[in-house]
Amino acid sequence: MLSNHRRLRVVAVLLTSLLVAAGLLPARALPSVPPTVEHDASLPRVELKGYAFHAEHFGESGKPVLIVLHGGPGADYRYLLGLKALADDYQVVFYDQRGTGLSPRVPAENITVQSFVNDLDAFVEAFGRGRPVHLLGHSWGAMLASAYTGTHPEKVGRLILAEPAFLDASTVDVFSSGGLPQLRVIWGFATAWIGKWFVRTDGDAYARDDWFLLQVLPLTQGANEMCDGQLPAMQAWRFGSPNFQATVGRMMDDPAFARQLDFRKGVDAFQGPTLFLAGGCNRVVGEAHQRKLMGHFAHARLEVIPEAGHFMFNDQPERSLAAVRTFLAASLH
């Protein structure tokens, strides 16, 4: 979608104007987004270094720690909560990354790859208490897990990378796609653009853009990334527009920025085991692509989850969970 971003935005604006002028979209009940932890005191949170992350942890303190990193950037951990089944053997930690999900919003200019790494390090320090932790990242979360491991290899025990998109400039081209956008994508962008102006904000300056992202990001998933071209129902509380804009949005507007990113720097110093997971149906960042990325890690192996697309933890939760459990169990002996 990189090369089509500006084109989609222009088309969406034009269609919006035409549809509004024609009165083809009647008024309806105002959509809304859920409040973040700063506006809802009942939400679970972990405060680290002055920032209150929306976060939960399951399992007894003292057990090996597994930190789960969600994708996006700009999504949240809701779709990965099935992994709390591992809490019988691990203390499993989930958190919404800075500026997304139900964590407080911050300006996009305050979010960088280094700030993501620093936030993850705060969780490692708080829950690891001086011991190495295991990391499991999906999609963008896998890229973040790789970047963290390269920066702090001594703090990571075992590493699970579930279909990272790319790790450096040599593989970033997989992130872009050529050709004209499909009509369903153009229509989806246009109707979402209209809909966001009806979102109830309740004084939340990010509500409209967050709602818009939740509508349009599923449209960017191609049929080649899924089984039978079907995307699982999107499981998310709230997308984060500043988080997205600081990362993917900037990459869309400035492709040169993407080529400067390096999520594999330093990983050659990591001597722990690494498991790559790939969905058997994914022909974009599936098995073939993950085999290219594995070469950067000293002790890596790949497991393909049959009948699963990019969202393997939702497509095939039992098979994916079993693969993770088997890999991590070796570290208990």
N, C-alpha and C positions, 0 to 999 in steps of 0.2 A: 504493500500500500504506500510505500514511500513516494514513488513517482506520481501517484494519483492524489496525494493529499490536498494540494491546492485546488486541483480540478474538481474534486468532490465538494470541497467547501464552497466554491463558486456556484456549482450546479445546485447545491442545496439551498443557497440563499435565493437564487433565481426561482426555483420551484416553490420555495416558501412564499415569495411575493405573489406568484401567480395563484397559488391555492388560497391564500388569504383573500386576495382580491375577488376570486370567484366564489368565495364562501363555501368551499367544498368540505371544510373541516369545522363542524359545529362545536360550540363550547361543550365541555363535559366536566365531570368532577375533577378538581384540581389534583394532579399527582403530587407526591411528596417524597422526600428521602428521610431515612431515620436519623435521629440526632447522634452526634459524636459524644465521646465521654465527657467533654467539657460542658455539654448541655443536658446530660442524663446521668445523674449520680448513681443510678442502679447498675450501670454497665461495669463488667469486670475490667480491671486495669492494673497495670504495673508502672509505677513512676520511676524513671531512671534519668538522672542528670537533668532534673527539672522539667521533664516532658512526660505526660501521662499517656502511655500507649494503651489502646484497647488490646487486652491480652488475657489468656487463660492458660493454666497449667494443670495437668492431670497426672496422677501417680504419686507415690510416696517420695518425700524428700530423702535424699541419700542414694536413691537408685541412679543408674547411669542416665545422663540427660540427653534428650533428643530435641533439638530445636527445629521446628518446621517453618519453612520460608515460602510464602505464597507467591503466585505469579503476578502478571500484569505487564509492566508496572502500573499500579493504580487499582488492582483488585484487592481482595481481602482473604482471610483464611477460612471463611465459611465452607468453601467447597472441599477443604482438606480435613475437616473435623473427623472424618471417619478414621483418621490415623490415631485418634485418642484410644482406639482399641489396644494400642501398644503400651498403654499405661499400666498393664499388669507387670511388665518387666522394666519399664523406663519411666522417668519423669518427662512427660511430653509437653513442650512449651509451644504455644501459638501466639503470634502477635500480628496486628495490622501495622504495616510499615508506616513510617512518618508521612503524614499528609494524605493517607488513604484509609479505606474501610471506615471504621468507627473511631479511629485515632484522630486527634485534633488536626485541623487544617493549618498549614503554614504556607507562606508565599513560595512559588516555584523556585525563585532564585535562592532560597535557603536549602534546596535539596540537591545533592550531588551524589555520585557513586561513593565518594569518601564518607559522606554523612550516613549513607546506608550501612557501610562497613562499620563505622563508629557506633551506630545504634546496635547492630548485631553484637559487637564486642561488649557493649554494656550488658546485654542479656547473657552472653557467655560468662562474663565475670560474676553476674548476680546469681546465676543458677549453677554454673560449674564450680564455683568456689575453689578455684585453683586446679581443678581437674579438667582434662580434655573432655569436650562434649561431642556428640554426634550431630551432624547437620543433614537435613533432608530439604532440598529445594526443588520446586517444580517450575519449569519454564524460566521466567525472569528470576524466580527465587533460586534456581539452580545456578544461574549466572552470578548472582550475588554470593551464593555459597562458595563458588569457585574463587571469586575475588577475595573473599574473607580468608579462605584457606591459604591462598598465596601470600596474604599479608601476615597471617598468624598461624603458620602450619603446626606449631607446637601446641596449639589450643584445640585442635580437631582430632578426634579419635577415628571415626569412620565417616565417610562422605558419600551421600546418595544424591546423584544429579539426574533428575527426571526431565529429559528432553530440553536442555538449554538450547536457546535459538542459535547463539554464536558466542565465541569467547574472545575473538580479536578480529582484526581487519581481514585475515585470511578466510574467514567463514561468514563475514557479515552480509555478503550478497544474498544469502538465503532469506534475509529479512525483507528484501524488496521484491516486488513483483511487477512485471510489465504488463502492457495491454490496457485496454479500456475497462473501467469498472463495470460490473454487471448492473442491469437495470434494478434488480432487487436491492443492491447496495445503495445506488443513487436514491431510490425511493425511500429506503430506510433512513438514510441520512437526512433527507428533506423533511420527512414526517417527524423525526426526532428533533430536528431543529425547530420546527413549529411547536412541538409539544413542550419544549423546555421553557418557553415563555409563559406557559400556564402552570408551571411548578410552584407550589406554595413554598415560600422561602423562610417565613417566620424569622426574618432578620439574618438568615444564614447566607452570606455572600457567595458561597461555593455551591449551594444547593442545585441551581439550574445546570451548571456545567457538569456536576457530578451525575445528575440524573441523565443528562444527554449521553455521557460516556457509557452508562449501563445499558442504554438502548442500542448504541451503534457498535460497540466493540465486538459483540457476537457476530456481527455482519462481516467482520474482517477475517473470520475463520474460514479458510477455503475447504472445499469438499475433499481435497487431497490430504487433509490433516485428520480426517474423521472416518469412521466406519459407516459405509452406506451414505456418506454425505450428510449425516445427521449429527448436529451438535447437541450434547446433553443440555438439559435445562440449566440455565445460568444460575449458579448458587452463589449469591453475593449479597451482602447487606447494602454496601454502598461503594461505588467507585470513587477514586480520588483524583480530581482534575489537576491539582497542582503537582501531585506525584507523577501523573502521566505526562503533563506538559514539560516537566523538568527532564524527562528521559525520552520516551518515544516521540512526544510532540516536537522536541528539539531535533531529534534525528530526522523526522519527516521534513522539517523546515530547512535543515542543514545536514545533508548526507555526509559531509566531510566530518562532522562531529562524531558520527557513528564509527568512522574508521580510526578515530583517535582512542576509542575505548579498548581497554585491555583487561579482560576478566581472568586471564590465565597467568599473568605475571607472578612469578614466584612459586607456582604450584609444583614445579619440579623439585622443590625442597620438601614437599609433603610425601612422607613415606608410608602413610597409613593406607588401608584399603579403600578403593573407590568403586562404587557401583553406579553404572549408567543404566537408566531405564528408558525403553522406547516402546511406543505403541505400535503393534503389528500393522495397523491400518495406515499409519502416518507415512506419506510418501514425500513429505517436505523436510521435516526435522526428525524423521524416524531412524530406523536402524542404520542405513548407509551414512547419514549425516553424523550420528552419534559416534560411529566408528572413527570418523575423522577427528573428533574432539578427544577421544580416549587417549590418543598418542601423547598428549601433554602430561599425562599422569603416570607415575611410576608403577603403580599396582592397581590397574583398572580392569574391570570386566563389564560386559554388557549383558543385560537380560531383556529380551523382547516379550512384552505382554500381549498374548494373542487376543484378537478381537477387541482391541482398544485403539483409540485415536490419541490425540494429544492429551486429553483429559483422562488418562488411564485410571486415576484413582476414583473417577466417577463412572467410567465405562465398565471397568472390571475391578471393583473394589477388593474383592476377596483375593483374586490372583495378585494384584498389586501389593496388597498388605502382606501376603505370604512371602513374596519376593523380598520385601523390606525386612520382615521378621527373620527370615533365614539368614540374610546377609548380616544383620546386626547381632544375631545370636552367637556367632563365632567369637565376638569380642567379649562374651561373658565367661569364656572358658580359658 
